Amino acid sequence: MRLAVDALGGDNAPREVVAGAIAAARRLPDDGVYLVGIQQQIENSLDGEPPPNVHVRPAGGPIGMDEEPATALRARPDASVAVAAKMVRGGEADAFFSAGNTGATVAAALLRLGRLDGCRRPAIATVLPFRRPVLLLDSGATTMCRPQDLLNFAILGGVFAKRYFGLGEEARVGLVNVGEEPGKGTDLAREAHRLIAASGLRFVGNVEGRDIGGGAADVLVTDGFTGNVVLKTAEGVAREVLGMVRSAVTGSLAGRLAGAVLRPRLMAVRGQVDPENYGGSFLLGARGTVVIGHGNSMARGVENALLGISRSGSGLTEEMQRALLSASAPTAGGQA
């Protein structure tokens, strides 16, 4: 695969982004990595000679975190994230990654690449790092959804999760709701439940908040407002629990002795919930592979994000398009 990287996007760009891209390129010798941005800044961030599959694509500067995305992109079409998106549209790259302004990344994807046929709105798909990882979408792209949007998210998420998680069977899809019964929730949730249940997907029904981390589904579907609250709550709870454990094992002599014994296990747990393990979220529904990195991504997060893109494989967009069109195709009994 050919991966275009917005080298100037993010709080720690360009040095950490470049370092992560170089590390990924060394592990992906058959893939091409294109560092997009102001050439001098990128070259100043290189630590020695890069591997032969790393290339620099000159472009302008980044879109700032405080800028209005669409306005900034129209005013500066040579911005690094815009050029990375244009590389995908023009067939120079198969995917692009940016840890910069999230709104600008989404806007660049939609303005430069467009949406898949049959997809009214895109979704941000984020991996929740439980014992059995779960794909949550939408986690913030589309806060006001229609039932058909949630069906589309279920279709896109099912295709993606099967590839990304290496599932041997179709992904189990659940709908985030306030109860397990089909009649629970808002009008949106009830109608979405009906549509997904009739879609032919491997639908496991409604999933309550307490069961999100319990392995009930491989894909969890909801609107972007609810999904973002779920994501931020999970991150906050994980951080607080780890802080409580840290206080417990450092607050007394007995605790410190126990902590010394448990340290390898505790470090493993902390590593499991570290967002740098996945490095970014996929924007599903655009006409191309787009990954949104964490704004404070360090080199390891960037590296893992690019490895994740490669793991998802080529032809992802085309497979998702086929799945959407298949779901909307007429059936013998009427419209699907």
N, C-alpha and C positions, 0 to 999 in steps of 0.2 A: 504493500500500500504506500501511497504518497501522502504524507502528513504535513499540512501547512500549520505553522505555529506562530501565533501573534507574540513575537519575542518581547514586545514592549508593554503588554497588558498585565496588570497586577501590581500589588504593593511592593513586591520584591523583584520586579523586572528592571533591567533585563538579565541580571546576573543569575538569579535562581532559575528563571525560565530557560535560559540558554543551557545552564548546567544540567537541568533535568532532561532537556531535549537531547543533549549529547549522550547522557547516560542511556536514554531509551534507544538512541540510534545504535549504540554499541551492542545492545541486546537484540536489536532488530536489523541485522545486517542486510536483509533482503528488502527492507522498506526504505523509502527516501524521506528524509526529514528536511523541511524547508523553513528556515528561520526568517520571519517576515518583519521588517522594520527598518529603522535608520541604520544603514550599513556600518557606519563608524561605531555606533553604540554597541551593535552586536559583536563586531570584531574585537572591541575593547573588553568584552565579557568572555571571550574565548580563552580557556586555560590550555594553551598549547595547540597542537594541530588537531583539528576535528577529524573524525572518521570520514572515509570517502563518500558515505551516503548522506552527509550533511551539506546543505547548500544554503546560501544567503540570498534572499529575494528582497532587493531594496524597496522601501516604501516610506511613507511619512510616519509621523508620531502616533501615539495612542490617543484614544478617546478618554478624557479624564472621567474620574468617578463622579464628579459633580456636574458633568455636562448632560444636556438633554440629548438622548441618543440619536433620534431621527434627524434633528436639526444639525447636530455635529457631523453626521455621516453625509448629509447633503452638502454641507459647507466644505467638508474635507474628504473627498472621495478617495484620496490616496492614503488615508489613515491605515495603520497596520492591520486592524481587524477587517476593514473593508477590502483591502487587497487580498487577505487570506481567503475571504469569502469568494471573491472574484476568481481566485485560483481554482476553487472547487467548481464554480459555475463554468469556467472555461476548460475544464478537463485537465488542468495542470496538477491538481491534487484530488485525492479521494475524500479527504476530511480536513476540517480545520479545528484548532483548539485555541481558546483565549481565556486567560484568567483576569481579564480586564473588566470594564464596565459591563455587567450582565445585560442590561437593557440594550447596550450597543451591540453586543454579540447576537442577541435575539433579533434586533432590527436589521443587522447586516445579513443574517441568514435569510430573513423573510424578504428583504428588499433585493438582495442579490441573487438568492437561490429560488425563492418562491416556496409555495406549499405543495405537498403531494395532492394529487387529484382526489377529491372526496374528503379532504381534511380541512375543516373550517378554521381550526385553531391548533397551534402546536402545544406540546406538553414538555415540561422539564422532568426527565426521569432520573431519580436519585436512588442509589443503592443504600439501604439501611443495613449496617453491618452487624446483624444479629448472628446467632450461632448458625442459622441457615439464612443467608442474605435474602433480602426482600427488595424488589424494585417498586418504588413509590412514584406515581405520576397522577396528576400534575403536582409539582412542588413549587409552583409559583409563576408559570408563564401566563395562564388564562384563569383569572379569578372568577369571571362570570361565565358559566358554562351552560350549554344545553344538553339534554339527554344524549343526543347523537354524538356530541363531543366526547362524553364519557365512554360511549361505545367505541369510538375511534381510539381513544386512549387505551382501552382494553385490548384492541386488536394490535396496535403498535407495540404496546408493552409486552404482549404475549410473544410476538415475533422476536423482539429484542432480547427478552429474558432467556428464551430458549438458546439463543446463540451465546449470549454473554456469560450465562451461568453453566453452559455446557450440559443442558438438560437432555436426558435421553427420551423424553416424551414432551407432549405439549405442556406449556406453563399453566399452572393453576392460577386463575384470576379471581380476585375478591374485590368487593365494593365496600369502601369504608363507610360505615353507617352507625347509627346509635342503637341498633338492635339487630338480631339475626333474622327475624321474620321478614319476608318479602314486602310486607305492607308498612314497614317502619320508615321513618325519616321524612324528608321534605318531598314535595312533588318531583323535584329533580331526581332525587335518589330512587324513588319508587318507579318512575318511568325508565330511568337508566337500568335499574334491576331487570325490568321487563325486557328491554332491548338486548341486554347482554345475555340473559338467560335463553333468549330465542336465537342467538347468533351462531351457535355451534361451537363457541369457545369452551374451554374446560373451566366452566364457571362454578366456583364453590359457594357463591352467595355472598351475603353481607358479612363483613368482618368488623367487630367492635374494636374500639381503641385498645382495650386490655389484651386483645389477641393479636395485635399487629406484629409483635415480636415472637409469637408462639409457633410460627411455621404453618399457619393456616393456609397461606397462599404464597405463590412466588411473585405475583404482581398484585399491587394494591392500587385501585383506581379511585380518584376523587377529584374535585375541582381544585384549582390552584390556590385558592384562599385556605381551604381546609388542609390541603397537602402541605402548604408552607408552615401552618401552625403545627401540624404533626411533626414535621421535620425539625423545626426549631425547638419544640418541646422535647423531642427525643435527644437532641444534642445537649440541651440544658440539663436534663435529668442525668444523662451520662456523666456530664462534667461535675455535677454536684455530688453524685454517688461516689465518683472517684476521689473527690475532695474529702468526703466523709471517711472513706476507707483510709486515705492518707493521714488524716488527723488521728484516727483510731490506732494506727500502727506507729505513730511517732509521739503520742501523748504521754507515754509512760515507759518505764524500763521493760515491763512485760510485753507491752505492745511492740517495742522496738525489737525485742528478741523474736517475737512471733513474726514480725515483718521481715526480719532477715531470712527466716525459713521460707516464708511465702513469697518473697520478692520475685523469683522467676515466674511464678504463676500470675502474680499481680501485674507484672510488666507485660505478660502475654495478653491479659485482658485489656489493659490500656492500649496496647498495639492493635487489638482487634477492632476497637471502636474509634481508632484514629482516622479522621477523614482523608488523611494523606494516602491511606491504603488504596483508595479508588481515584482520588485526584480530581474528580469532576463529575458533572452530570450531563447526560446526553439530551439534546433538544430533538425530540421526535416529532415528525410531521413536516419538517423542512425537506426540500428536494436535494438532500445531501447530508452527510454525517457531520454533525456539529457537536462539540463538547465544550461545556462551560466550566472552567476551573474555579476553585476557590480564590477569592481575591487576595488572600494572604498565602497562596501556594508557595511552598518551598520546592527545592529541586526534586525531592522524592515524590511529592504529589504530582508534579508535572510529568515525571518519568512514568508513574503508574497510570496517569490519565492516557498517555500515548500508548502504553502497553495495552490498556483496555480497548482503545480504538482498534488496534491491530487484532486483538482477540475477537472483537465483534465481527471481523472479517469483511471482505469485499462483497459487494452485492446486497448489503443490508437495506439500502434505500429502495432498491428494486423489489426486494422481497416484501417490504412493508407496503409498497404501492400495490403489488399484486394482491396482498391480503385485504387492503381497503377496497379495491375494485371488486374482488370476489364477494365481499360482504354486502356490497351495494348492488350486485347483479340481480336481475329478475330471476325468480324461481318459477317452477311450474304452478305453484299455488298463488302467485302474485309477486309483489315486491318483497325483497329480503329486508 
